[in-house]
Amino acid sequence: MISAIPVPKPTESTHHRLFEFAKTALIKIFVSPYATVCDLYCGGVPDEDKWDEAQIGHYIAIDVAQSGISQVQEAWESQRKAYTSEFFELDPCIEDMESRLQDKGNMADIVCCMQHLQLCFETEEKARRLLHNVSLLLKPGCYFFGICPDSSTIWAKYQKNVEAYHNKSSSMKPNLVPNCIRSESYMITFEVEEEKFPFFGKKYQLKFASDISAETHCLVHFPSLIRLAREAGLEYVEIQNLTEFYDDNRAQFAGMLLDAGPSLVDPRGRLLPRSYDVLGLYTTFVFQKPDPDIAPPLMTPLLQDGSHNHDEREWQGSVWRDDEKNGQTEPPSLALSKITEQKGILGPGPADLRFSEAL
């Protein structure tokens, strides 16, 4: 029987409740009892209630020192958990875990990153280091999963703004590009006004209506994420917008959102418009470290030498092609063709997530 998310406090925002739901659902799907879990960027308040309910066997928390992880460790250990735990102060997208964790390599059944993956896309080297460390930690056959902003959806909304602006303001300065996306729930502002999507370092601020200040993120270029993961020995399994993730698992998890508070879903468990808008800003990601003794089917398309550069440039163009906007892509002749056919990777996300006009 699926247990409900704890009843939210009146001050908890729609965004917070939906995000907590997504984390709970992923943990229920992937984490088995007695598993060894490594939680990257666990934050100032690790999801202790979720790990308690999952009945894990061992917990490894990793975060940067600024998060106050030593205080978190003291509070965590004072609760006398049923499982053992370890805490490490380091930045997994900068430091080499092999020297810091010594005998911890290849011991985790699960590595998760529920926040901050997008910050590792500030540079290619940071993203590469993170994925190398994940591969080091994981046992063969086990999974790396988490949640990050859906850059396909965010960029599609931005492109929609750009197109509408140019259509309505042809007499204005041609080099002026609008850099802000607004809805009733959030505002997204790009630091640099441009129409290109660089693979790394494309920063923006995301501010929800209930938050005092905005958070800085980087767009995650999904083809580069898949390519770097493969270089690190991790095979792509799925990247899925959270609205699609919810629809696929609605029969199992709708009750959790019904119990999480009003204004999230209707009585039949379908997402209400505001919930759909907020949840659609995020995506799941799932990778697996292959077990050479089992030889699972190959999930990630083989990349021909140098081919990824061509296909990533196809996505970097200033405006989406009409067939891409409609979710109908003709597979390119080179290597990443199978990736373009998957949901939530190269396409601009579900059509319902796009604004009907610039806001």
HUNORBEL-V851553 format. One record per backbone hydrogen bond with DSSP energy under -0.5 kcal/mol. NH is the residue of the N-H (numbers start at 1). CO is the residue of the C=O. If there is no record, write none. Layout:
nh->NH co->CO
nh->NH co->CO
This chain:
nh->12 co->9
nh->17 co->13
nh->18 co->14
nh->19 co->15
nh->20 co->16
nh->21 co->17
nh->22 co->18
nh->23 co->19
nh->24 co->20
nh->25 co->21
nh->26 co->22
nh->27 co->23
nh->28 co->24
nh->29 co->25
nh->30 co->26
nh->31 co->27
nh->32 co->30
nh->34 co->55
nh->35 co->32
nh->37 co->35
nh->37 co->58
nh->38 co->110
nh->39 co->37
nh->39 co->60
nh->40 co->38
nh->40 co->112
nh->41 co->62
nh->42 co->39
nh->42 co->62
nh->48 co->46
nh->51 co->47
nh->52 co->48
nh->53 co->49
nh->54 co->50
nh->55 co->51
nh->55 co->52
nh->56 co->51
nh->57 co->35
nh->58 co->35
nh->59 co->84
nh->60 co->37
nh->61 co->59
nh->61 co->86
nh->62 co->39
nh->63 co->88
nh->67 co->64
nh->68 co->65
nh->71 co->68
nh->72 co->68
nh->73 co->69
nh->74 co->70
nh->75 co->71
nh->76 co->72
nh->77 co->73
nh->78 co->74
nh->79 co->76
nh->80 co->77
nh->84 co->57
nh->86 co->59
nh->88 co->61
nh->90 co->63
nh->90 co->88
nh->92 co->90
nh->94 co->91
nh->95 co->91
nh->97 co->95
nh->99 co->96
nh->100 co->96
nh->101 co->97
nh->102 co->98
nh->104 co->101
nh->105 co->102
nh->106 co->136
nh->107 co->104
nh->107 co->137
nh->108 co->137
nh->109 co->36
nh->110 co->36
nh->111 co->143
nh->112 co->38
nh->113 co->145
nh->119 co->116
nh->120 co->116
nh->120 co->117
nh->121 co->118
nh->122 co->119
nh->123 co->120
nh->127 co->123
nh->128 co->124
nh->129 co->125
nh->130 co->126
nh->131 co->127
nh->132 co->128
nh->133 co->129
nh->134 co->130
nh->135 co->131
nh->136 co->132
nh->137 co->133
nh->138 co->134
nh->139 co->108
nh->141 co->289
nh->142 co->139
nh->143 co->109
nh->144 co->287
nh->145 co->111
nh->146 co->285
nh->147 co->113
nh->148 co->283
nh->150 co->281
nh->151 co->149
nh->154 co->150
nh->155 co->151
nh->156 co->152
nh->157 co->153
nh->158 co->154
nh->159 co->155
nh->160 co->156
nh->161 co->157
nh->162 co->158
nh->163 co->159
nh->164 co->160
nh->165 co->161
nh->166 co->162
nh->167 co->163
nh->168 co->164
nh->169 co->165
nh->172 co->169
nh->176 co->173
nh->177 co->175
nh->181 co->188
nh->183 co->186
nh->187 co->207
nh->188 co->181
nh->189 co->205
nh->190 co->179
nh->191 co->203
nh->194 co->192
nh->197 co->316
nh->198 co->196
nh->201 co->121
nh->203 co->201
nh->204 co->217
nh->205 co->189
nh->206 co->215
nh->207 co->187
nh->207 co->205
nh->209 co->185
nh->211 co->208
nh->215 co->206
nh->217 co->204
nh->219 co->202
nh->221 co->199
nh->221 co->219
nh->222 co->220
nh->224 co->221
nh->225 co->221
nh->226 co->222
nh->227 co->223
nh->228 co->224
nh->229 co->225
nh->230 co->226
nh->231 co->227
nh->232 co->228
nh->233 co->230
nh->234 co->229
nh->235 co->288
nh->237 co->286
nh->238 co->286
nh->240 co->284
nh->242 co->282
nh->244 co->241
nh->245 co->241
nh->246 co->242
nh->247 co->243
nh->248 co->244
nh->249 co->245
nh->250 co->247
nh->252 co->249
nh->253 co->249
nh->254 co->250
nh->256 co->253
nh->257 co->253
nh->258 co->254
nh->259 co->255
nh->260 co->256
nh->261 co->258
nh->264 co->261
nh->266 co->270
nh->269 co->266
nh->272 co->264
nh->276 co->272
nh->277 co->273
nh->278 co->274
nh->279 co->275
nh->280 co->276
nh->281 co->278
nh->282 co->279
nh->283 co->148
nh->284 co->240
nh->285 co->146
nh->286 co->238
nh->287 co->144
nh->288 co->235
nh->289 co->142
nh->290 co->233
nh->290 co->288
nh->292 co->290
nh->294 co->291
nh->295 co->291
nh->304 co->302
nh->307 co->304
nh->308 co->304
nh->309 co->306
nh->310 co->306
nh->310 co->307
nh->311 co->307
nh->312 co->308
nh->313 co->309
nh->314 co->310
nh->315 co->311
nh->316 co->312
nh->317 co->313
nh->317 co->314
nh->324 co->321
nh->325 co->321
nh->326 co->322
nh->327 co->324
nh->328 co->323
nh->329 co->327
nh->331 co->329
nh->337 co->334
nh->338 co->335
nh->340 co->336
nh->341 co->337
nh->341 co->338
nh->342 co->339
nh->345 co->342
nh->353 co->350
nh->354 co->351
